């Protein structure tokens, strides 16, 4: 009987704790609604109704924590650089050749980089996510303390975006992190960098590949993409005494190739010694793989801060570029 009583008390305490958390979250959401109504003129009752339907989803928190576990590079690469992704990229290039050519010409971003980002993000628009964006952002803003401030801001952007683009608050679906559409833009990025590339009067990243293509290119250019400049190159260690700054290097750190050579590191390929690069280590099961990322590589990490993500985009783009080069040779006059 004592054990039963103790168990019941523990269960009651646990239930009370959960109830207190729910009450705290509810109060935080109500404060947010009041702030949005006061700051941006939203209809208080309309927001109340929308958030009443939006549930906090524990699965979203689980997925956010799970993503932090990094796979070995060769396993990670195989997810995004494989025959299915390459063939899908070729089809996407053929279907949207005119839009890709126009975007590359306007923004200076190679067609294959635009295609590779869309391929890595959503398999060319086929996998855009099935979480309600309002629920995802509400969960992360009010039930994910480690990044709550960031997602609260994105939730604010989503409300503004929905008003600007005439979206129903509870309709848009996306990733568990709240990224949306063919190009997986977060709401803040959608508002700042999405473009109406086909000129139909709307910025539609959900169903319009032309707008997605233009918006990806615009995003990269806005973050510093340099036309006709390299992205990355394999690195070689010059002897056993090499002391490369690979592990300590931060993404914002640039070393000149001249400085790297003094440290025993050489880029594969011909580049000016003054060119600056980020030393990168890709960990495989059988050992490390060394690369140098140039300024355009850094720009790709502004889309997703993972160096593995950026390298997967680069590798996929290289496969697509090889295919494009081969087609160009095949049709060239002899």
N, C-alpha and C positions, 0 to 999 in steps of 0.2 A: 504493500500500500504506500509506503514512504517513497519507493521508487516511482510509483505512478504519480504521486503528488509532485515530486521534484520535476518529473518530465512535463507535467502540465504547467508548472510555473515557468520552466524554461521556454516552453512553447508560447505561453502568454507573453513573456518578455520579448521573445523574438517577433511575435505579431505586433506588439506595441512599437518595437523599434522600426519595423517596416512601415507601420502606420504613420509614425513620426516623420520618417523620410518622405513618404508620400505627401504628407501635409506640408512639409518644408518645400518640396518641389512645387506643389500647387501654389503656394504663396509666391515663390520665385517667378512662376509663369504669370500669375496675376499682376505682379509688379512689372514684368516685361510688357504685358499687354497695355497697362496704363501708360508706361513710358512711350510705347509706339504710338498710342493715340495722341499723347501730348506732344511728342517730338515731330511726328510725321502726319498727324491728322487722320490716322486710320479710325474707322468706325469701331468703337469699343465693343459693341454687341456682336459685330461681324467677326472680330478676332476671337471673342469669347466662344462663339459657335465653332470656329475652325479648330481652336485648341482643345475644345471639349471632345472633338472627334479624333484628335491626334493622340495616340497612345505612346507611352514610353516603352521602348522595345529592348529588353535585356540582350537579345541576340546581337543587336548593333554594337553594344559595348563589348561583347565577346569577340566580335570580328575586329574591332579596333585594336584590342589587345593582341589578338592573334597575328595581325599583320607585322608586328614588330620582330617576329622571329624570322631571321634571314636564312634563306636556303644557300647552299654552295652555288657559286656563280654558274658553273656548267649546268646545274639543274634549273636554276632560274632562267638562264638563257634559252633552254630548250622549250620552256613554256611559251615564249614569245617569238622565237626564231626557229621555225619548223616548216615543213612543206605546206601545211594547211594555212599558216599565216602568210607565207610567201605567195602561194597561189591566190589567196584572198586579196592580197595587195595588188597583184597583177590585174585581177578582175576590177578592183576599185579604180585602178589607174585607167583602164580602158573605158569604163563607164563614165568617168569624170575627167577625161583628158583635157577638155577645154577649160574647165574651172581650175584645174591644177596648174595648167600653163599660165592662166591669167593671174592666179595668186602668186606663183613663183616670180613672175615678171614684176608684179606690183611691189611685193614685200621683200624679194631677194632670198627667200627660203627655198631650198631645193624641193622639188615635187616629192621625191622619195622620203624626205624627212616628214613632210605633212602627212603622207600616207602612213608612214611607220607609226607616228604618234596615234593616229586614229585606229590603226591596227592593234597596237598594244593596249590602248584604252578600252576599246569596245568591239574588237574584231570587226572593224569596218561598219560599225553601227548595228551589229546584230545582237550585242550583249550590253545594253545600256543600264541595266539594273532594274530591280523590281521592288525597291523600298520606296515608300512615299517620302518625298523630300522633306515635307513638313515634319513627319514623324522622326526621320533620321536626325534632322538638325535639332529638333526639340529634345530628343533623347540625349544627344551629345552636349547640348547647351546646359541641360539641367540634371543629367545623370552620369556625367563623365568629367569629374572635377579637374583632372590633369590638363584638359584642353578646353574647358568650359568657356573661357573668355573668347577664344578663337571662334568656336561654333556659335556662340551667342551673337557675335558680329555677323557671321554668315547667315544666321537666322534673320537678323534685321535686313540684310541685303536681299534675302529671299522674299520677304514681305514686300519690299520696294520693287523688286523685279517683277513679282506677280502683278502688282498694280501697273507698272510701266508697260508690260507686255500682255496685259489682259489674260493672265493665267488664273485658273481656279486654284485656290490655295491647297486644297486636298487632292488635286488631280496629278500634278507632275510626279513622275517616278524617276529614281536614279540609284546611285550606289549607296551603300550603308553609311558613307561619309557625307552624303548630300550632293555629290557631283552629278551633273545632269547632261543628258543628250549624247549625240554622236561623238563629241569631243570631250565629254566629261568635265565641263567647266563648273567650278564652284560658283555660287550665286554672285559673289563679289567680282569674280573674274568675268562672268557673263555680263554683268552691268558695265564693266570697264572696257572689255576687249572684244566682245561679240560684235560682228559687223553684218549688215544686210548686203551680202556679197552679190546676190543676184538682182538686187534692186526692186524687190517686190513689195517693199514697205514694211517688212517685218524682219526681226533678227531671230530666226527659228533654228536653234541648235538641236531640236528634238527630231525633226523629220526632214530637214533640208540639208542635204550633203554640201551644197554650194556654200551656204552660210557657215557650215562647220569648217570647210576647207579654208575659206577666207579668214575665219576667226582664229584658227590655229596659227596661220601665218602671221596675222596681225599681233597675236599674243607674243610670239617669239621675237618679232621685230621690235615690239614695245619693250621687251626685256633685253635688247642689245644685240640681236642677231646681226652678224657681219656677212654681207654678201660675198660669195666666192672665197670664203675663208675656210680652212680645215676644221674638223671637229675633234678628232682623236687619232692617236697613233700608238702602236705597240712600243713598249720601252725595253731596252736591253741593259743589263747590268754589265759594266765593263770590268770584269775581274772579281775575284773573291773579296777584295778589299773595298768594294763599293759600299757606300753608306747612304742609300737613298732616303729621303724624308717621306717615304710613302705612308707609313702608319700615322705619323704626327700631322701630316698635311690636312688642312681644312679646305673645304670647297672654295672659300674666299681667298686662299693663298695661291699666289702665282710665283713660280720660279722661272727665270729666263732659261732657255735651253743651254746657254753658256754656263750658268751657275749649276744646272743639273749635271752637266758633263764633268764639272770639277768634282762633283760628288759621286761620280762613277756611273751616271745614268745617261743613256743616249736614246734619242727618238729614232725609230725606224722610219727612214724617209728623209727627204731634203727639205729642211725648214731653216729660216733665218735664225742665227744664234740668239738674236734679241727677242725672239718670240717667246711668250710666257705660257706656262702650262701648269696644270694641277697634277701632281703625281697620284696615281690610283693603284690600289691593290685589289684584285679580284680573287677571292679565296675559293679555290677548287678543292675537292677531296684529296687530290694528289699533290696539292701544293699551290702557292700563289702564282698569279698571272699579273704582270705589270703593264700598265698603260699610262699614257699622258693625255689629259683632257685639255683642249684649248678653250678659248673664250666661248666659242659656239657650243661646246659641250656643257659649259657652265650654264648657258642660256637654257638648254634642255632641262637642266635640274631645277629651273624656276617653274617648270610645268609640274614636276614631281621631284622632290628633293633627294630622292634615292639615286646614288651613283649607278647602281645596278639597273635601275629603270632607264636612265639616260643611255647607258651602254647598250641595253637591249634595243632601244630605239635606233641607236647608231648602227648596230649590227644588222637589224632588219632592213634599215634603209640601204645599207651596202648591198644586201642581196637583191633588193628591188632595183638598185642602180645598175648592177651588173646585167640584169635582165634587160633594162632599158638600153644600155650601151650595146648589148648584143643585137637587139632589134634594129637599132640605128645603123649598125654596120651592115646588117642583112639587107636593108633597103637602100643603102647608099649607092649612088651610081658608080660604075666601074669604068 
